[in-house]
Amino acid sequence: MTVRRAHIGDIDAIAEVDHLAGIDEERTRFIRKSLEKESVYVAIEEDRINGYCIFDHSFFSRGFISLLIVHPEHRRRGIGLELVRFVESLCESERLFTSTNQSNKPMQSLLRKMGYKRSGVVDDLDPGDPEVFFSKKVK
Ligand SMILES: CC(C)(COP(=O)(O)OP(=O)(O)OC[C@H]1O[C@@H](n2cnc3c(N)ncnc32)[C@H](O)[C@@H]1OP(=O)(O)O)[C@@H](O)C(=O)NCCC(=O)NCCS
């Protein structure tokens, strides 16, 4: 598996990984903007994009993963972990932050496995499902 920065030509392959990208205009716009800002990273196996993440330093100037998605047929094979590891190596701040819904146990397990600790919680983003923030000292 290799991980590299994505380019605009990857957009269709990314949409195949993420079913929301095809149907949710807001998600599609977000991915396109992030591609333009060179903030998208893709995991590639046998010339296929099987996962992607969006990472930049727009969160209080800290490294922040705003999205991490692995194709449903390729989960539990270490792709999510590799993507996070890759962007950790690019992080310019002392701590890298990310967040996920309280209900998202797979993402929380991945983060705990990688040494991330809970940093706080924000209500009122998704009604009834608080957003939990995690961070890890990467430098
Ligand atoms: C969360 C997600 C990115 C994980 O990707 P993945 O490639 O399957 O994760 P990995 O194979 O790298 O898993 C690494 C570790 O995370 C934990 N983990 C991952 N998926 C898990 C699950 N379904 N249940 C419990 N633990 C899980 C495990 O500790 C796992 O290690 P192990 O397989 O040795 O037990 C993937 O499930 C996904 O795309 N989910 C939908 C999108 C999403 O919720 N993204 C996160 C918020 S943006």
The ligand as a Gaussian input file, in Angstrom:
#p B3LYP/6-31G(d) Opt

LIG

0 1
 C      -13.054000       4.363000      10.703000
 C      -12.420000       3.804000       9.429000
 C      -11.763000       4.936000       8.650000
 C      -11.341000       2.778000       9.834000
 O      -10.611000       2.383000       8.687000
 P       -9.977000       0.909000       8.555000
 O       -9.054000       0.922000       7.401000
 O      -11.045000      -0.103000       8.551000
 O       -9.170000       0.821000       9.918000
 P       -7.881000      -0.094000      10.209000
 O       -8.006000      -1.380000       9.476000
 O       -6.663000       0.735000       9.937000
 O       -8.061000      -0.340000      11.759000
 C       -7.086000       0.024000      12.717000
 C       -7.655000      -0.275000      14.099000
 O       -8.809000       0.540000      14.347000
 C       -9.768000      -0.206000      15.112000
 N      -10.974000      -0.456000      14.318000
 C      -11.160000      -0.178000      13.003000
 N      -12.412000      -0.533000      12.610000
 C      -13.014000      -1.049000      13.706000
 C      -14.313000      -1.574000      13.938000
 N      -15.233000      -1.666000      12.968000
 N      -14.606000      -2.005000      15.187000
 C      -13.702000      -1.922000      16.185000
 N      -12.432000      -1.428000      16.026000
 C      -12.106000      -0.990000      14.794000
 C       -9.085000      -1.511000      15.461000
 O       -8.347000      -1.310000      16.667000
 C       -8.145000      -1.677000      14.289000
 O       -7.060000      -2.538000      14.563000
 P       -7.252000      -4.138000      14.389000
 O       -7.903000      -4.373000      13.061000
 O       -5.844000      -4.653000      14.453000
 O       -8.116000      -4.571000      15.530000
 C      -13.470000       3.066000       8.551000
 O      -14.237000       2.203000       9.376000
 C      -14.416000       3.999000       7.803000
 O      -14.139000       4.433000       6.677000
 N      -15.566000       4.299000       8.433000
 C      -16.573000       5.173000       7.801000
 C      -16.130000       6.606000       7.765000
 C      -15.835000       7.165000       9.155000
 O      -16.589000       6.943000      10.082000
 N      -14.717000       7.916000       9.260000
 C      -14.270000       8.490000      10.508000
 C      -14.791000       9.848000      10.791000
 S      -14.429000      11.007000       9.512000

